[in-house]
Amino acid sequence: MYFVLTFLSFLLLAVLLCTFIWLFFLLLATMTGAPIVYSSKKAVKDALKLSEIKKGETIVDLGCGNGETLILAAKEFGARGIGIDRSPFCYFKAKFNVWKAGESSRIKIIYGDFQKRKKALKRADVVYMYLLNDVLKKIEPWFFEAINNKTRVVSLAFKFINHKPAKEVLTETLGRSTKIRFYIKEENEGKVQKV
């Protein structure tokens, strides 16, 4: 009986510790301008379709969260993926999800600040992002300098200030209608085209 109570106490302590760590990283992400919010599978699929990603191309997900966007891109579109996240919780969760999905050979998860990962961005055929307007405003000059001219960019729900999207489509995430914006660096002066 003592052994069972000790084991249950240890198990409860482990669950509480994991919950505390998870909440700490959620709070930290929110305070630094990048709250952890997962979009719907439909919205992600709509964004990937809009990006026109093809088999064998590389998609980079800035703030990859749980890695599900990359997994969907690999499984349904045949893409390779690179996910970058600065949250240790998201980094480990994405790595686990990629491993569990059997996509470790096609998807690489990187821990750290994506602004220090220009090399990964240079490899991107497509960049996917679900980042707040404030974050997009902050990274906009750096980001458009870091990507190649032919890189296609899709942003779910939020938009850049100085670059006009080549296309916009409606989708639904978190129970609300929202837009996906499609950008191409060399066409950043183009008019918005509603599809």
C-alpha positions as YAML, in Angstrom:
chain: A
units: angstrom
residues:
- id: 1
  name: MET
  ca: [0.00, 0.00, 0.00]
- id: 2
  name: TYR
  ca: [2.85, 2.39, 0.85]
- id: 3
  name: PHE
  ca: [4.43, 1.70, -2.54]
- id: 4
  name: VAL
  ca: [1.18, 2.48, -4.37]
- id: 5
  name: LEU
  ca: [0.69, 5.74, -2.46]
- id: 6
  name: THR
  ca: [4.30, 6.76, -3.12]
- id: 7
  name: PHE
  ca: [3.94, 5.96, -6.80]
- id: 8
  name: LEU
  ca: [0.66, 7.91, -7.07]
- id: 9
  name: SER
  ca: [2.21, 10.86, -5.22]
- id: 10
  name: PHE
  ca: [5.16, 10.82, -7.59]
- id: 11
  name: LEU
  ca: [2.86, 10.61, -10.60]
- id: 12
  name: LEU
  ca: [0.73, 13.51, -9.35]
- id: 13
  name: LEU
  ca: [3.86, 15.59, -8.71]
- id: 14
  name: ALA
  ca: [5.11, 14.84, -12.25]
- id: 15
  name: VAL
  ca: [1.76, 15.88, -13.77]
- id: 16
  name: LEU
  ca: [1.69, 19.09, -11.73]
- id: 17
  name: LEU
  ca: [5.29, 19.90, -12.69]
- id: 18
  name: CYS
  ca: [4.57, 19.34, -16.41]
- id: 19
  name: THR
  ca: [1.43, 21.49, -16.15]
- id: 20
  name: PHE
  ca: [3.39, 24.27, -14.41]
- id: 21
  name: ILE
  ca: [6.12, 24.19, -17.09]
- id: 22
  name: TRP
  ca: [3.52, 24.24, -19.88]
- id: 23
  name: LEU
  ca: [1.69, 27.22, -18.29]
- id: 24
  name: PHE
  ca: [4.98, 29.03, -17.73]
- id: 25
  name: PHE
  ca: [5.91, 28.77, -21.41]
- id: 26
  name: LEU
  ca: [2.41, 29.80, -22.50]
- id: 27
  name: LEU
  ca: [2.67, 32.90, -20.30]
- id: 28
  name: LEU
  ca: [6.20, 33.66, -21.51]
- id: 29
  name: ALA
  ca: [5.16, 33.36, -25.16]
- id: 30
  name: THR
  ca: [2.16, 35.64, -24.59]
- id: 31
  name: MET
  ca: [4.27, 38.26, -22.79]
- id: 32
  name: THR
  ca: [6.84, 38.33, -25.61]
- id: 33
  name: GLY
  ca: [4.24, 38.89, -28.33]
- id: 34
  name: ALA
  ca: [3.82, 35.36, -29.67]
- id: 35
  name: PRO
  ca: [0.99, 33.59, -27.88]
- id: 36
  name: ILE
  ca: [0.61, 29.89, -28.61]
- id: 37
  name: VAL
  ca: [-2.62, 29.54, -30.58]
- id: 38
  name: TYR
  ca: [-3.27, 26.65, -32.94]
- id: 39
  name: SER
  ca: [-5.23, 27.23, -36.12]
- id: 40
  name: SER
  ca: [-7.79, 24.86, -37.58]
- id: 41
  name: LYS
  ca: [-6.71, 22.13, -39.97]
- id: 42
  name: LYS
  ca: [-9.03, 23.65, -42.60]
- id: 43
  name: ALA
  ca: [-7.30, 27.04, -42.36]
- id: 44
  name: VAL
  ca: [-3.85, 25.45, -42.63]
- id: 45
  name: LYS
  ca: [-4.92, 23.36, -45.62]
- id: 46
  name: ASP
  ca: [-6.40, 26.46, -47.29]
- id: 47
  name: ALA
  ca: [-3.13, 28.34, -46.68]
- id: 48
  name: LEU
  ca: [-1.07, 25.51, -48.16]
- id: 49
  name: LYS
  ca: [-3.32, 25.37, -51.23]
- id: 50
  name: LEU
  ca: [-3.00, 29.13, -51.67]
- id: 51
  name: SER
  ca: [0.80, 28.84, -51.46]
- id: 52
  name: GLU
  ca: [0.71, 26.35, -54.36]
- id: 53
  name: ILE
  ca: [3.26, 24.19, -52.59]
- id: 54
  name: LYS
  ca: [4.48, 21.28, -54.67]
- id: 55
  name: LYS
  ca: [5.98, 17.88, -53.93]
- id: 56
  name: GLY
  ca: [9.62, 18.18, -52.91]
- id: 57
  name: GLU
  ca: [9.48, 21.89, -52.12]
- id: 58
  name: THR
  ca: [10.56, 23.22, -48.73]
- id: 59
  name: ILE
  ca: [8.18, 25.02, -46.41]
- id: 60
  name: VAL
  ca: [9.45, 26.99, -43.41]
- id: 61
  name: ASP
  ca: [7.00, 27.57, -40.55]
- id: 62
  name: LEU
  ca: [7.95, 30.55, -38.38]
- id: 63
  name: GLY
  ca: [6.73, 29.81, -34.87]
- id: 64
  name: CYS
  ca: [5.85, 26.22, -35.76]
- id: 65
  name: GLY
  ca: [4.00, 25.48, -32.50]
- id: 66
  name: ASN
  ca: [3.07, 21.79, -32.44]
- id: 67
  name: GLY
  ca: [4.41, 21.08, -35.95]
- id: 68
  name: GLU
  ca: [1.02, 20.11, -37.39]
- id: 69
  name: THR
  ca: [1.30, 22.55, -40.34]
- id: 70
  name: LEU
  ca: [4.54, 20.90, -41.42]
- id: 71
  name: ILE
  ca: [3.10, 17.43, -40.94]
- id: 72
  name: LEU
  ca: [0.10, 18.32, -43.10]
- id: 73
  name: ALA
  ca: [2.39, 19.82, -45.77]
- id: 74
  name: ALA
  ca: [4.48, 16.64, -45.81]
- id: 75
  name: LYS
  ca: [1.63, 14.13, -45.77]
- id: 76
  name: GLU
  ca: [-0.84, 15.81, -48.13]
- id: 77
  name: PHE
  ca: [1.44, 17.84, -50.41]
- id: 78
  name: GLY
  ca: [4.73, 15.86, -50.35]
- id: 79
  name: ALA
  ca: [6.72, 18.84, -49.07]
- id: 80
  name: ARG
  ca: [9.80, 18.95, -46.89]
- id: 81
  name: GLY
  ca: [9.60, 21.18, -43.83]
- id: 82
  name: ILE
  ca: [11.60, 23.28, -41.42]
- id: 83
  name: GLY
  ca: [9.89, 24.51, -38.26]
- id: 84
  name: ILE
  ca: [11.41, 27.16, -36.03]
- id: 85
  name: ASP
  ca: [10.14, 27.93, -32.53]
- id: 86
  name: ARG
  ca: [11.65, 29.72, -29.56]
- id: 87
  name: SER
  ca: [9.42, 28.07, -26.98]
- id: 88
  name: PRO
  ca: [11.06, 24.98, -25.49]
- id: 89
  name: PHE
  ca: [7.59, 23.49, -24.93]
- id: 90
  name: CYS
  ca: [6.60, 23.96, -28.59]
- id: 91
  name: TYR
  ca: [10.00, 22.79, -29.82]
- id: 92
  name: PHE
  ca: [9.77, 19.46, -27.96]
- id: 93
  name: LYS
  ca: [6.08, 19.02, -28.75]
- id: 94
  name: ALA
  ca: [6.70, 19.61, -32.47]
- id: 95
  name: LYS
  ca: [9.65, 17.20, -32.49]
- id: 96
  name: PHE
  ca: [7.53, 14.55, -30.78]
- id: 97
  name: ASN
  ca: [4.57, 15.09, -33.15]
- id: 98
  name: VAL
  ca: [6.85, 14.89, -36.21]
- id: 99
  name: TRP
  ca: [8.39, 11.67, -34.90]
- id: 100
  name: LYS
  ca: [4.95, 10.23, -34.06]
- id: 101
  name: ALA
  ca: [3.70, 11.08, -37.58]
- id: 102
  name: GLY
  ca: [6.69, 9.26, -39.09]
- id: 103
  name: GLU
  ca: [7.91, 12.40, -40.88]
- id: 104
  name: SER
  ca: [11.33, 12.85, -39.21]
- id: 105
  name: SER
  ca: [13.10, 12.28, -42.53]
- id: 106
  name: ARG
  ca: [11.26, 15.18, -44.22]
- id: 107
  name: ILE
  ca: [10.76, 17.65, -41.35]
- id: 108
  name: LYS
  ca: [13.40, 19.37, -39.23]
- id: 109
  name: ILE
  ca: [12.47, 21.31, -36.08]
- id: 110
  name: ILE
  ca: [14.87, 24.04, -34.96]
- id: 111
  name: TYR
  ca: [14.90, 25.67, -31.52]
- id: 112
  name: GLY
  ca: [15.51, 29.40, -31.37]
- id: 113
  name: ASP
  ca: [14.73, 32.83, -32.74]
- id: 114
  name: PHE
  ca: [13.82, 32.64, -36.41]
- id: 115
  name: GLN
  ca: [15.51, 36.01, -37.02]
- id: 116
  name: LYS
  ca: [18.78, 34.16, -36.45]
- id: 117
  name: ARG
  ca: [17.89, 31.50, -39.03]
- id: 118
  name: LYS
  ca: [18.38, 33.31, -42.34]
- id: 119
  name: LYS
  ca: [19.98, 30.19, -43.81]
- id: 120
  name: ALA
  ca: [16.75, 28.23, -43.28]
- id: 121
  name: LEU
  ca: [14.71, 31.04, -44.84]
- id: 122
  name: LYS
  ca: [16.96, 31.10, -47.91]
- id: 123
  name: ARG
  ca: [16.04, 27.42, -48.48]
- id: 124
  name: ALA
  ca: [12.31, 28.13, -48.38]
- id: 125
  name: ASP
  ca: [10.07, 27.81, -51.38]
- id: 126
  name: VAL
  ca: [7.15, 28.69, -49.08]
- id: 127
  name: VAL
  ca: [7.06, 30.45, -45.70]
- id: 128
  name: TYR
  ca: [3.98, 29.93, -43.53]
- id: 129
  name: MET
  ca: [3.24, 32.17, -40.57]
- id: 130
  name: TYR
  ca: [0.51, 32.68, -38.03]
- id: 131
  name: LEU
  ca: [2.02, 35.66, -36.21]
- id: 132
  name: LEU
  ca: [0.40, 38.76, -34.72]
- id: 133
  name: ASN
  ca: [0.35, 42.07, -36.62]
- id: 134
  name: ASP
  ca: [2.78, 43.59, -34.11]
- id: 135
  name: VAL
  ca: [5.27, 40.80, -34.77]
- id: 136
  name: LEU
  ca: [4.87, 41.11, -38.55]
- id: 137
  name: LYS
  ca: [5.42, 44.88, -38.32]
- id: 138
  name: LYS
  ca: [8.57, 44.33, -36.29]
- id: 139
  name: ILE
  ca: [10.10, 41.70, -38.59]
- id: 140
  name: GLU
  ca: [8.86, 43.02, -41.95]
- id: 141
  name: PRO
  ca: [12.03, 44.78, -43.19]
- id: 142
  name: TRP
  ca: [14.28, 41.96, -42.03]
- id: 143
  name: PHE
  ca: [12.00, 39.23, -43.34]
- id: 144
  name: PHE
  ca: [11.63, 40.51, -46.90]
- id: 145
  name: GLU
  ca: [15.39, 41.03, -47.07]
- id: 146
  name: ALA
  ca: [16.02, 37.48, -45.80]
- id: 147
  name: ILE
  ca: [13.83, 35.57, -48.25]
- id: 148
  name: ASN
  ca: [14.56, 34.83, -51.91]
- id: 149
  name: ASN
  ca: [12.76, 36.70, -54.70]
- id: 150
  name: LYS
  ca: [10.68, 33.65, -55.65]
- id: 151
  name: THR
  ca: [9.73, 32.65, -52.10]
- id: 152
  name: ARG
  ca: [5.97, 32.43, -51.63]
- id: 153
  name: VAL
  ca: [4.64, 33.63, -48.27]
- id: 154
  name: VAL
  ca: [1.30, 32.85, -46.65]
- id: 155
  name: SER
  ca: [0.14, 34.60, -43.52]
- id: 156
  name: LEU
  ca: [-2.92, 33.37, -41.68]
- id: 157
  name: ALA
  ca: [-5.14, 36.08, -40.19]
- id: 158
  name: PHE
  ca: [-2.50, 38.81, -39.92]
- id: 159
  name: LYS
  ca: [-0.84, 41.12, -42.44]
- id: 160
  name: PHE
  ca: [2.29, 43.08, -43.18]
- id: 161
  name: ILE
  ca: [2.06, 46.86, -43.10]
- id: 162
  name: ASN
  ca: [4.21, 47.88, -46.09]
- id: 163
  name: HIS
  ca: [3.82, 44.90, -48.41]
- id: 164
  name: LYS
  ca: [0.61, 44.29, -50.29]
- id: 165
  name: PRO
  ca: [-0.60, 40.72, -50.70]
- id: 166
  name: ALA
  ca: [-0.84, 39.35, -54.23]
- id: 167
  name: LYS
  ca: [-3.97, 37.40, -53.20]
- id: 168
  name: GLU
  ca: [-6.33, 37.04, -50.26]
- id: 169
  name: VAL
  ca: [-8.76, 34.22, -49.54]
- id: 170
  name: LEU
  ca: [-11.25, 33.66, -46.76]
- id: 171
  name: THR
  ca: [-11.06, 30.71, -44.41]
- id: 172
  name: GLU
  ca: [-12.26, 29.81, -40.94]
- id: 173
  name: THR
  ca: [-10.24, 29.25, -37.79]
- id: 174
  name: LEU
  ca: [-11.10, 29.41, -34.11]
- id: 175
  name: GLY
  ca: [-14.78, 29.53, -35.14]
- id: 176
  name: ARG
  ca: [-14.35, 32.80, -37.02]
- id: 177
  name: SER
  ca: [-13.96, 33.87, -40.61]
- id: 178
  name: THR
  ca: [-10.49, 35.23, -41.36]
- id: 179
  name: LYS
  ca: [-8.18, 35.92, -44.30]
- id: 180
  name: ILE
  ca: [-5.11, 34.19, -45.60]
- id: 181
  name: ARG
  ca: [-2.77, 36.57, -47.36]
- id: 182
  name: PHE
  ca: [-0.36, 35.45, -50.09]
- id: 183
  name: TYR
  ca: [2.81, 37.47, -50.73]
- id: 184
  name: ILE
  ca: [5.62, 37.25, -53.26]
- id: 185
  name: LYS
  ca: [8.65, 39.41, -52.63]
- id: 186
  name: GLU
  ca: [9.03, 40.60, -56.23]
- id: 187
  name: GLU
  ca: [5.31, 41.39, -56.45]
- id: 188
  name: ASN
  ca: [5.01, 43.26, -53.15]
- id: 189
  name: GLU
  ca: [3.77, 46.38, -54.89]
- id: 190
  name: GLY
  ca: [0.86, 44.55, -56.56]
- id: 191
  name: LYS
  ca: [-2.81, 45.12, -55.92]
- id: 192
  name: VAL
  ca: [-4.79, 42.93, -53.59]
- id: 193
  name: GLN
  ca: [-6.57, 40.27, -55.60]
- id: 194
  name: LYS
  ca: [-9.64, 38.78, -53.90]
- id: 195
  name: VAL
  ca: [-10.32, 35.18, -54.82]
...
